[in-house]
Amino acid sequence: MLFPNTEVLMRPVDKLMSGIPAVVTGALLVSTKLGGTLLLCVALAGFRLGLRREPVLLDQAAWLALGLGLGRRV
């Protein structure tokens, strides 16, 4: 029950205790679900920008990983 003229507050420690696990879990979820797709996209971007000399081979498995990674909902 809230009384009039009151505020619901959280201490910074409480915010960190709930925020840090949420960020870590989100990062792990994205890295496991989209890891192959992100790696392939980074490799393609590096080749296009001239940071990488050897071309990225896009075979059937790479296209499948890219399609599944971009099409799947997290």
Secondary structure by P-SEA (a helix, b strand, c coil): cccccccccccaaaaaaacaaaaaaaaaaaaaacaaaaaaaaaaaaaaaccccbbbbbcaaaaaaaaaaaaccc
